Amino acid sequence: MKQYGLIGYPLSHSFSGIYFTEKFKKESIADAEFKLYPIQAISEIKQILLNQPLLKGLSVTIPYKEAIIPYLNELDDVAKKTAAVNAVKISKKNQEIYLTGYNTDVIGFENTLIPLLEKHHQKALIFGSGGASKAVIYVLEKLQIEYKIVSRNPRPNLFTYKELSAEIINNHHLLINTTPLGMYPNINDSPDLPYQFLTSSHLLIDLIYNPEETLFLKKGRLNHSKTQNGLKMLYSQAEASWEIWNTTD
């Protein structure tokens, strides 16, 4: 039995287990199972690897996309450039466990964003600066879309939430939430924006997929903006991870 899993904390928000379980049934994959590993410290990955010798791959979610890197033997080029990992391939080299990190969030976000882009989506605001934002930044730079990060804490070359004005919102028609604000069970949270300045020219993308419509997206929809949740990104990155896990070196 080939085993795969997801590490993060908490995992009550995750659809990954459901996604892979349904995939295995639909595609008649009888020799695989997917488990959730809600770990409170990234160091617990060592024990998981010892206790689960059949593990072939792990997905990585909040808050460990950056913290896992020191535990890996190798990073692919995209993971190096983003300094964030959401998929780990587990193999053996010289009879020792060998961990290779990848960032399939880049594939997932790119596949989500490109079909939605219009000519006026030239500038973006990214809410959050954690591991999830790294994939977004990578794709925006690849597509030559200007961006500014929005953070709670003042730092050079970014906006704070308090600085967001009508002019800034009107000059940035692509708004991307990479924070966990609004994720189940805290569904009444959202980034602290002046939502009243949103228009039908704005596109709001939330990397969260549970709930399917976060408060961030709902406020956008009520102001006639286009919205997209993180489900398409989840599916796309999951399939990319599956391909990596099952490709022979």
Backbone as CSV, one residue per row, in Angstrom:
resi,resn,N_x,N_y,N_z,CA_x,CA_y,CA_z,C_x,C_y,C_z
1,MET,0.839,-1.199,0.000,0.000,0.000,0.000,0.878,1.255,0.000
2,LYS,0.723,2.080,-1.014,1.460,3.344,-1.060,0.713,4.374,-0.210
3,GLN,1.468,5.102,0.591,0.859,6.076,1.482,1.293,7.494,1.133
4,TYR,0.344,8.408,1.276,0.577,9.828,1.047,-0.112,10.569,2.184
5,GLY,0.250,11.833,2.370,-0.377,12.539,3.477,-0.219,14.039,3.392
6,LEU,-0.806,14.703,4.384,-0.767,16.157,4.498,-0.304,16.524,5.893
7,ILE,0.701,17.412,5.971,1.110,17.943,7.263,0.765,19.425,7.342
8,GLY,0.371,19.862,8.526,0.018,21.251,8.784,-0.662,21.320,10.133
9,TYR,-1.094,22.531,10.502,-1.840,22.651,11.753,-2.567,23.988,11.793
10,PRO,-3.876,23.981,12.055,-4.732,22.788,12.157,-5.085,22.272,10.771
11,LEU,-5.731,21.129,10.693,-6.130,20.578,9.396,-7.642,20.440,9.256
12,SER,-8.377,21.058,10.151,-9.843,20.987,10.074,-10.380,21.674,8.827
13,HIS,-9.568,22.567,8.236,-9.997,23.306,7.051,-9.729,22.552,5.756
14,SER,-8.996,21.453,5.821,-8.426,20.857,4.616,-9.399,19.964,3.852
15,PHE,-9.378,20.104,2.516,-10.135,19.222,1.627,-9.225,18.195,0.970
16,SER,-7.920,18.254,1.243,-6.964,17.387,0.546,-7.268,15.915,0.764
17,GLY,-7.589,15.545,2.003,-7.903,14.143,2.287,-9.093,13.665,1.489
18,ILE,-10.136,14.501,1.442,-11.342,14.169,0.671,-11.001,14.071,-0.813
19,TYR,-10.198,15.037,-1.292,-9.868,15.074,-2.711,-9.157,13.793,-3.153
20,PHE,-8.124,13.397,-2.397,-7.359,12.230,-2.809,-8.137,10.927,-2.593
21,THR,-8.925,10.860,-1.540,-9.744,9.663,-1.324,-10.725,9.468,-2.475
22,GLU,-11.355,10.561,-2.913,-12.285,10.489,-4.046,-11.537,10.171,-5.347
23,LYS,-10.342,10.724,-5.489,-9.529,10.446,-6.686,-9.203,8.961,-6.770
24,PHE,-8.821,8.381,-5.635,-8.462,6.965,-5.627,-9.666,6.095,-6.010
25,LYS,-10.841,6.457,-5.509,-12.046,5.690,-5.838,-12.406,5.852,-7.313
26,LYS,-12.410,7.088,-7.773,-12.826,7.390,-9.147,-11.897,6.757,-10.177
27,GLU,-10.600,6.721,-9.863,-9.619,6.207,-10.816,-9.205,4.764,-10.507
28,SER,-9.953,4.130,-9.582,-9.705,2.730,-9.208,-8.252,2.487,-8.802
29,ILE,-7.739,3.420,-7.996,-6.384,3.267,-7.451,-6.527,2.571,-6.101
30,ALA,-6.321,1.265,-6.092,-6.616,0.457,-4.901,-5.444,0.331,-3.944
31,ASP,-4.247,0.686,-4.419,-3.056,0.447,-3.603,-2.513,1.732,-2.972
32,ALA,-3.391,2.720,-2.720,-2.941,3.992,-2.166,-3.911,4.499,-1.117
33,GLU,-3.374,5.206,-0.134,-4.216,5.881,0.852,-3.585,7.208,1.236
34,PHE,-4.438,8.133,1.686,-4.010,9.488,2.021,-4.447,9.791,3.443
35,LYS,-3.495,10.210,4.284,-3.798,10.477,5.683,-3.440,11.916,6.050
36,LEU,-4.123,12.426,7.080,-3.835,13.750,7.605,-2.927,13.635,8.825
37,TYR,-1.919,14.506,8.879,-0.992,14.534,10.008,-0.968,15.952,10.598
38,PRO,-1.896,16.245,11.516,-1.913,17.572,12.145,-0.817,17.671,13.208
39,ILE,0.294,18.268,12.858,1.439,18.343,13.775,1.579,19.762,14.323
40,GLN,1.881,19.860,15.600,1.983,21.169,16.255,3.382,21.765,16.162
41,ALA,4.344,20.994,15.663,5.702,21.494,15.427,6.284,20.757,14.228
42,ILE,7.008,21.478,13.387,7.537,20.859,12.167,8.509,19.739,12.490
43,SER,9.135,19.762,13.655,10.078,18.711,14.034,9.418,17.337,14.114
44,GLU,8.087,17.320,14.243,7.362,16.049,14.322,7.408,15.264,13.018
45,ILE,7.863,15.907,11.947,7.958,15.198,10.665,8.923,14.017,10.767
46,LYS,9.933,14.142,11.614,10.894,13.048,11.784,10.196,11.784,12.283
47,GLN,9.299,11.952,13.238,8.595,10.806,13.800,7.632,10.206,12.787
48,ILE,6.994,11.057,11.997,6.084,10.565,10.954,6.843,9.675,9.978
49,LEU,8.009,10.120,9.552,8.803,9.358,8.587,9.273,8.027,9.174
50,LEU,9.574,8.031,10.461,9.987,6.786,11.113,8.831,5.803,11.260
51,ASN,7.660,6.355,11.586,6.495,5.501,11.856,5.753,5.068,10.600
52,GLN,5.984,5.778,9.482,5.260,5.497,8.240,6.249,5.200,7.117
53,PRO,6.872,4.038,7.118,7.917,3.730,6.126,7.397,3.602,4.696
54,LEU,6.072,3.507,4.521,5.519,3.374,3.169,5.158,4.722,2.539
55,LEU,5.394,5.821,3.271,5.070,7.147,2.734,5.878,7.445,1.477
56,LYS,5.169,7.873,0.433,5.810,8.237,-0.831,5.805,9.745,-1.074
57,GLY,4.872,10.435,-0.407,4.784,11.867,-0.633,3.956,12.567,0.419
58,LEU,4.293,13.843,0.649,3.548,14.658,1.595,3.173,15.994,0.957
59,SER,1.948,16.418,1.211,1.566,17.797,0.949,1.858,18.598,2.209
60,VAL,2.158,19.872,2.032,2.510,20.736,3.163,1.629,21.974,3.113
61,THR,0.977,22.283,4.229,0.133,23.466,4.281,0.522,24.334,5.477
62,ILE,-0.266,25.375,5.705,-0.024,26.322,6.798,0.181,25.575,8.105
63,PRO,1.201,25.924,8.901,2.152,27.049,8.746,3.563,26.587,8.388
64,TYR,3.716,25.500,7.627,5.033,24.858,7.492,5.663,24.947,6.113
65,LYS,5.119,25.772,5.209,5.649,25.791,3.847,7.084,26.312,3.782
66,GLU,7.462,27.138,4.731,8.850,27.612,4.805,9.639,26.827,5.854
67,ALA,8.977,26.514,6.952,9.665,25.856,8.073,10.176,24.466,7.723
68,ILE,9.580,23.818,6.720,9.995,22.459,6.379,11.323,22.409,5.626
69,ILE,11.734,23.510,5.040,12.902,23.497,4.143,14.174,22.943,4.797
70,PRO,14.505,23.297,6.040,15.730,22.737,6.636,15.713,21.213,6.808
71,TYR,14.537,20.604,6.722,14.418,19.154,6.899,14.562,18.399,5.577
72,LEU,14.708,19.137,4.474,14.748,18.521,3.156,16.180,18.337,2.668
73,ASN,16.370,17.355,1.803,17.687,17.108,1.204,17.919,17.927,-0.053
74,GLU,16.819,18.292,-0.722,16.955,18.945,-2.023,15.691,19.755,-2.314
75,LEU,15.863,20.838,-3.077,14.738,21.637,-3.564,14.800,21.703,-5.079
76,ASP,13.636,21.644,-5.739,13.651,21.873,-7.179,13.795,23.380,-7.422
77,ASP,13.965,23.775,-8.677,14.279,25.176,-8.991,13.192,26.139,-8.535
78,VAL,11.927,25.762,-8.719,10.832,26.664,-8.336,10.770,26.820,-6.824
79,ALA,10.949,25.736,-6.108,10.960,25.803,-4.646,12.123,26.657,-4.147
80,LYS,13.261,26.585,-4.816,14.399,27.431,-4.449,14.058,28.907,-4.629
81,LYS,13.439,29.224,-5.763,13.144,30.630,-6.060,12.039,31.186,-5.172
82,THR,11.084,30.348,-4.805,9.984,30.826,-3.966,10.308,30.712,-2.482
83,ALA,11.301,29.893,-2.155,11.646,29.628,-0.747,10.432,29.149,0.033
84,ALA,9.622,28.334,-0.629,8.430,27.756,0.000,8.140,26.413,-0.662
85,VAL,7.685,25.462,0.144,7.448,24.093,-0.321,6.057,23.638,0.095
86,ASN,5.316,23.069,-0.843,4.006,22.509,-0.481,3.875,21.038,-0.884
87,ALA,4.931,20.477,-1.474,4.914,19.060,-1.842,6.300,18.471,-1.617
88,VAL,6.327,17.317,-0.972,7.594,16.645,-0.683,7.538,15.235,-1.251
89,LYS,8.532,14.908,-2.069,8.667,13.553,-2.582,9.612,12.780,-1.673
90,ILE,9.188,11.597,-1.248,9.968,10.777,-0.330,10.528,9.582,-1.086
91,SER,11.838,9.501,-1.130,12.490,8.389,-1.838,13.646,7.863,-0.987
92,LYS,14.415,6.962,-1.549,15.554,6.396,-0.839,16.824,6.594,-1.667
93,LYS,17.881,7.009,-0.986,19.196,7.077,-1.614,20.199,6.461,-0.654
94,ASN,20.911,5.458,-1.126,21.863,4.737,-0.282,21.194,4.218,0.994
95,GLN,19.977,3.710,0.810,19.195,3.115,1.908,18.726,4.138,2.945
96,GLU,18.908,5.423,2.651,18.467,6.469,3.569,17.292,7.227,2.960
97,ILE,16.393,7.709,3.827,15.278,8.525,3.367,15.820,9.808,2.737
98,TYR,15.284,10.140,1.566,15.714,11.338,0.835,14.484,12.173,0.509
99,LEU,14.467,13.432,0.954,13.298,14.300,0.810,13.580,15.423,-0.184
100,THR,12.732,15.524,-1.211,12.867,16.577,-2.217,11.636,17.475,-2.170
101,GLY,11.869,18.776,-2.081,10.768,19.731,-1.961,10.416,20.403,-3.279
102,TYR,9.127,20.601,-3.482,8.598,21.249,-4.688,7.564,22.304,-4.297
103,ASN,7.302,23.223,-5.214,6.225,24.191,-4.998,5.220,24.067,-6.135
104,THR,4.223,23.203,-5.944,3.188,23.042,-6.968,2.085,24.087,-6.812
105,ASP,2.148,24.908,-5.740,1.225,26.032,-5.619,1.391,26.982,-6.796
106,VAL,2.608,27.071,-7.318,2.864,27.933,-8.475,2.026,27.473,-9.661
107,ILE,2.040,26.176,-9.938,1.225,25.629,-11.035,-0.253,25.883,-10.762
108,GLY,-0.673,25.622,-9.526,-2.079,25.799,-9.179,-2.546,27.228,-9.325
109,PHE,-1.737,28.177,-8.845,-2.155,29.581,-8.930,-2.128,30.082,-10.368
110,GLU,-1.115,29.688,-11.115,-1.028,30.118,-12.515,-2.232,29.603,-13.317
111,ASN,-2.607,28.345,-13.103,-3.756,27.787,-13.811,-5.067,28.443,-13.390
112,THR,-5.115,28.955,-12.163,-6.302,29.664,-11.677,-6.380,31.067,-12.260
113,LEU,-5.249,31.755,-12.236,-5.233,33.181,-12.586,-5.396,33.460,-14.073
114,ILE,-4.641,32.755,-14.906,-4.560,33.128,-16.322,-5.923,33.198,-17.021
115,PRO,-6.837,32.228,-16.817,-8.132,32.334,-17.510,-8.982,33.528,-17.055
116,LEU,-8.665,34.109,-15.919,-9.472,35.201,-15.361,-8.935,36.580,-15.714
117,LEU,-7.705,36.640,-16.209,-7.063,37.929,-16.432,-7.691,38.697,-17.588
118,GLU,-7.831,40.004,-17.361,-8.254,40.925,-18.412,-7.195,42.011,-18.562
119,LYS,-7.311,42.806,-19.617,-6.258,43.772,-19.944,-5.993,44.765,-18.810
120,HIS,-7.025,45.089,-18.051,-6.844,46.107,-17.012,-6.273,45.546,-15.710
121,HIS,-6.044,44.241,-15.673,-5.449,43.643,-14.474,-3.920,43.754,-14.542
122,GLN,-3.445,44.981,-14.404,-2.021,45.272,-14.558,-1.288,45.400,-13.235
123,LYS,-2.045,45.653,-12.147,-1.424,45.841,-10.838,-2.196,45.040,-9.786
124,ALA,-1.438,44.462,-8.846,-2.065,43.588,-7.847,-1.681,44.006,-6.435
125,LEU,-2.588,43.721,-5.512,-2.311,43.801,-4.080,-2.327,42.377,-3.537
126,ILE,-1.284,42.013,-2.807,-1.197,40.694,-2.192,-1.333,40.865,-0.688
127,PHE,-2.348,40.235,-0.109,-2.554,40.325,1.329,-1.861,39.150,1.998
128,GLY,-0.823,39.475,2.806,-0.043,38.446,3.473,1.317,38.277,2.839
129,SER,2.280,37.870,3.648,3.652,37.702,3.160,4.260,36.373,3.590
130,GLY,3.404,35.402,3.930,3.878,34.086,4.358,4.210,33.182,3.188
131,GLY,4.314,31.881,3.486,4.713,30.911,2.479,3.797,30.859,1.271
132,ALA,2.487,31.027,1.499,1.540,30.951,0.381,1.717,32.100,-0.596
133,SER,2.169,33.248,-0.104,2.331,34.415,-0.977,3.477,34.235,-1.961
134,LYS,4.420,33.347,-1.646,5.607,33.198,-2.490,5.243,32.667,-3.880
135,ALA,4.283,31.743,-3.933,3.848,31.211,-5.227,3.149,32.299,-6.040
136,VAL,2.346,33.108,-5.364,1.633,34.206,-6.039,2.637,35.189,-6.632
137,ILE,3.625,35.569,-5.851,4.650,36.503,-6.323,5.391,35.933,-7.532
138,TYR,5.733,34.672,-7.468,6.451,34.012,-8.574,5.645,34.128,-9.871
139,VAL,4.346,33.848,-9.787,3.503,33.873,-10.991,3.314,35.301,-11.492
140,LEU,3.076,36.248,-10.598,2.891,37.636,-11.026,4.145,38.164,-11.702
141,GLU,5.316,37.829,-11.168,6.557,38.274,-11.804,6.736,37.622,-13.169
142,LYS,6.363,36.368,-13.275,6.448,35.665,-14.562,5.548,36.319,-15.603
143,LEU,4.372,36.772,-15.162,3.401,37.394,-16.069,3.593,38.903,-16.201
144,GLN,4.619,39.427,-15.529,4.951,40.860,-15.553,3.796,41.729,-15.069
145,ILE,3.158,41.280,-13.998,2.111,42.065,-13.337,2.723,42.716,-12.102
146,GLU,2.618,44.035,-12.024,3.146,44.752,-10.859,2.347,44.371,-9.616
147,TYR,3.015,44.369,-8.464,2.310,44.016,-7.239,2.885,44.755,-6.046
148,LYS,2.063,44.881,-5.022,2.475,45.379,-3.722,1.932,44.436,-2.656
149,ILE,2.759,44.111,-1.686,2.317,43.302,-0.553,1.684,44.215,0.484
150,VAL,0.604,43.744,1.089,-0.066,44.477,2.169,0.114,43.680,3.454
151,SER,0.626,44.354,4.481,0.924,43.674,5.734,0.436,44.514,6.914
152,ARG,0.282,43.861,8.054,-0.118,44.589,9.262,1.020,45.448,9.788
153,ASN,2.248,45.005,9.538,3.408,45.682,10.106,4.133,46.518,9.062
154,PRO,4.434,47.780,9.389,5.128,48.652,8.430,6.503,48.105,8.060
155,ARG,6.770,48.061,6.760,8.075,47.666,6.245,8.309,48.399,4.930
156,PRO,9.558,48.533,4.510,9.825,49.212,3.235,9.159,48.496,2.058
157,ASN,8.701,49.261,1.109,8.180,48.753,-0.171,6.910,47.932,-0.050
158,LEU,6.118,48.167,0.985,4.798,47.550,1.044,3.804,48.512,1.670
159,PHE,2.531,48.158,1.556,1.469,48.947,2.188,1.065,48.282,3.492
160,THR,0.637,49.087,4.442,-0.086,48.550,5.583,-1.575,48.670,5.279
161,TYR,-2.387,47.905,5.999,-3.832,47.960,5.766,-4.376,49.365,5.998
162,LYS,-3.804,50.081,6.965,-4.287,51.428,7.279,-4.012,52.410,6.158
163,GLU,-3.020,52.100,5.331,-2.660,53.009,4.228,-3.565,52.848,3.013
164,LEU,-4.340,51.784,2.955,-5.140,51.524,1.762,-6.220,52.603,1.595
165,SER,-6.145,53.276,0.485,-7.048,54.396,0.198,-7.849,54.092,-1.058
166,ALA,-8.780,54.974,-1.364,-9.554,54.828,-2.597,-8.629,54.834,-3.809
167,GLU,-7.615,55.693,-3.781,-6.688,55.780,-4.914,-5.917,54.477,-5.100
168,ILE,-5.437,53.902,-3.992,-4.679,52.648,-4.087,-5.571,51.516,-4.598
169,ILE,-6.768,51.406,-4.053,-7.691,50.350,-4.494,-8.043,50.536,-5.967
170,ASN,-8.263,51.765,-6.384,-8.636,52.024,-7.778,-7.488,51.792,-8.747
171,ASN,-6.262,51.833,-8.236,-5.096,51.608,-9.098,-4.649,50.149,-9.132
172,HIS,-5.260,49.318,-8.318,-4.900,47.903,-8.256,-6.171,47.064,-8.425
173,HIS,-6.351,46.507,-9.607,-7.600,45.808,-9.912,-7.544,44.310,-9.624
174,LEU,-6.408,43.815,-9.188,-6.257,42.403,-8.844,-5.895,42.309,-7.362
175,LEU,-6.770,41.708,-6.576,-6.584,41.599,-5.128,-6.530,40.125,-4.743
176,ILE,-5.454,39.723,-4.060,-5.214,38.301,-3.788,-4.983,38.101,-2.292
177,ASN,-5.831,37.288,-1.663,-5.675,36.995,-0.245,-4.892,35.705,-0.065
178,THR,-3.717,35.822,0.549,-2.909,34.635,0.848,-2.857,34.364,2.353
179,THR,-3.604,35.142,3.133,-3.635,34.940,4.586,-4.692,33.898,4.932
180,PRO,-4.680,33.374,6.169,-5.743,32.454,6.594,-6.996,33.172,7.096
181,LEU,-7.060,34.489,6.953,-8.225,35.240,7.425,-9.486,34.807,6.676
182,GLY,-10.470,34.326,7.416,-11.715,33.869,6.807,-11.801,32.374,6.645
183,MET,-10.701,31.664,6.939,-10.695,30.210,6.825,-11.551,29.596,7.925
184,TYR,-12.261,28.516,7.582,-13.049,27.785,8.571,-12.147,27.368,9.733
185,PRO,-12.559,27.552,10.996,-13.908,27.939,11.437,-14.098,29.439,11.640
186,ASN,-13.066,30.240,11.341,-13.142,31.689,11.585,-13.709,32.417,10.366
187,ILE,-14.936,32.035,10.007,-15.509,32.491,8.737,-15.960,33.948,8.753
188,ASN,-15.951,34.585,9.910,-16.359,35.991,9.985,-15.182,36.950,9.910
189,ASP,-13.987,36.416,9.630,-12.792,37.255,9.490,-12.553,37.571,8.018
190,SER,-11.897,38.687,7.769,-11.489,39.045,6.405,-10.401,40.107,6.495
191,PRO,-9.575,40.243,5.459,-8.584,41.320,5.453,-9.269,42.674,5.632
192,ASP,-8.622,43.553,6.357,-9.215,44.842,6.734,-9.021,45.853,5.609
193,LEU,-9.921,45.791,4.636,-9.827,46.648,3.449,-10.985,47.632,3.400
194,PRO,-10.818,48.722,2.652,-11.961,49.602,2.363,-12.753,49.030,1.180
195,TYR,-13.559,48.036,1.462,-14.271,47.297,0.414,-15.216,48.184,-0.407
196,GLN,-15.605,49.322,0.171,-16.555,50.184,-0.531,-15.983,50.759,-1.825
197,PHE,-14.658,50.675,-1.994,-14.041,51.215,-3.203,-13.893,50.174,-4.314
198,LEU,-14.327,48.950,-4.066,-14.257,47.919,-5.097,-15.289,48.186,-6.191
199,THR,-14.970,47.741,-7.402,-15.858,47.940,-8.549,-15.928,46.662,-9.378
200,SER,-16.671,46.735,-10.458,-16.784,45.590,-11.364,-15.488,45.329,-12.120
201,SER,-14.543,46.260,-12.054,-13.248,46.071,-12.703,-12.286,45.245,-11.856
202,HIS,-12.642,45.023,-10.592,-11.744,44.306,-9.696,-11.952,42.787,-9.786
203,LEU,-10.859,42.084,-9.611,-10.869,40.624,-9.501,-10.276,40.259,-8.154
204,LEU,-11.052,39.530,-7.338,-10.599,39.093,-6.024,-10.365,37.583,-6.047
205,ILE,-9.174,37.169,-5.671,-8.840,35.752,-5.581,-8.453,35.432,-4.147
206,ASP,-9.074,34.418,-3.586,-8.755,33.971,-2.237,-8.171,32.570,-2.329
207,LEU,-7.007,32.343,-1.742,-6.411,31.014,-1.784,-7.145,30.036,-0.867
208,ILE,-8.001,30.566,0.016,-8.808,29.719,0.894,-9.900,29.034,0.073
209,TYR,-10.194,27.772,0.424,-11.254,27.043,-0.266,-12.301,26.494,0.698
210,ASN,-12.137,26.726,1.978,-13.134,26.326,2.972,-13.304,27.446,3.977
211,PRO,-14.429,28.214,3.899,-15.617,27.989,3.076,-15.379,28.349,1.606
212,GLU,-16.287,27.902,0.755,-16.133,28.163,-0.674,-16.218,29.650,-0.987
213,GLU,-17.038,30.384,-0.232,-17.061,31.842,-0.374,-16.692,32.460,0.969
214,THR,-15.496,32.974,1.059,-15.059,33.652,2.269,-15.733,35.019,2.354
215,LEU,-15.620,35.636,3.520,-16.169,36.977,3.685,-15.477,37.962,2.744
216,PHE,-14.187,37.779,2.510,-13.429,38.589,1.546,-14.068,38.534,0.161
217,LEU,-14.392,37.326,-0.294,-15.015,37.175,-1.611,-16.446,37.688,-1.619
218,LYS,-17.162,37.456,-0.542,-18.549,37.916,-0.468,-18.626,39.436,-0.566
219,LYS,-17.735,40.118,0.153,-17.725,41.583,0.092,-17.367,42.065,-1.307
220,GLY,-16.492,41.344,-1.984,-16.185,41.680,-3.363,-17.381,41.491,-4.272
221,ARG,-18.052,40.354,-4.123,-19.230,40.072,-4.955,-20.322,41.121,-4.755
222,LEU,-20.529,41.541,-3.517,-21.557,42.540,-3.226,-21.225,43.903,-3.816
223,ASN,-19.951,44.096,-4.143,-19.535,45.333,-4.820,-19.292,45.103,-6.313
224,HIS,-19.862,43.995,-6.830,-19.875,43.673,-8.261,-18.509,43.276,-8.815
225,SER,-17.569,42.923,-7.945,-16.265,42.451,-8.407,-16.350,40.973,-8.788
226,LYS,-15.450,40.549,-9.657,-15.341,39.132,-9.975,-14.563,38.447,-8.854
227,THR,-14.920,37.209,-8.552,-14.279,36.500,-7.441,-13.930,35.072,-7.824
228,GLN,-12.910,34.541,-7.146,-12.486,33.159,-7.354,-11.894,32.627,-6.057
229,ASN,-12.396,31.464,-5.615,-11.836,30.856,-4.406,-10.640,29.963,-4.761
230,GLY,-10.122,29.247,-3.762,-8.911,28.474,-3.956,-9.107,27.043,-4.406
231,LEU,-10.347,26.636,-4.733,-10.579,25.235,-5.079,-9.859,24.808,-6.357
232,LYS,-9.908,25.646,-7.374,-9.235,25.289,-8.622,-7.730,25.161,-8.400
233,MET,-7.185,26.054,-7.588,-5.766,25.987,-7.262,-5.448,24.706,-6.500
234,LEU,-6.338,24.345,-5.558,-6.145,23.107,-4.791,-6.086,21.902,-5.715
235,TYR,-7.070,21.796,-6.611,-7.128,20.644,-7.502,-5.901,20.584,-8.406
236,SER,-5.520,21.734,-8.949,-4.409,21.784,-9.891,-3.082,21.437,-9.211
237,GLN,-2.852,22.009,-8.021,-1.591,21.699,-7.344,-1.563,20.258,-6.838
238,ALA,-2.742,19.738,-6.456,-2.810,18.349,-5.988,-2.441,17.381,-7.108
239,GLU,-2.945,17.628,-8.309,-2.619,16.768,-9.442,-1.142,16.868,-9.811
240,ALA,-0.588,18.075,-9.707,0.835,18.248,-9.984,1.676,17.505,-8.946
241,SER,1.237,17.552,-7.681,1.950,16.833,-6.623,1.885,15.326,-6.862
242,TRP,0.712,14.835,-7.232,0.536,13.405,-7.496,1.482,12.928,-8.593
243,GLU,1.607,13.741,-9.630,2.503,13.381,-10.743,3.953,13.319,-10.257
244,ILE,4.354,14.271,-9.424,5.721,14.298,-8.880,5.968,13.067,-8.015
245,TRP,5.030,12.759,-7.137,5.194,11.620,-6.219,5.343,10.296,-6.961
246,ASN,4.726,10.233,-8.149,4.685,8.954,-8.856,5.547,8.929,-10.121
247,THR,6.453,9.879,-10.206,7.412,9.876,-11.302,8.716,9.252,-10.819
248,THR,9.180,8.267,-11.538,10.433,7.599,-11.163,11.619,8.477,-11.523
249,ASP,12.537,8.620,-10.571,13.727,9.440,-10.821,14.610,8.818,-11.891
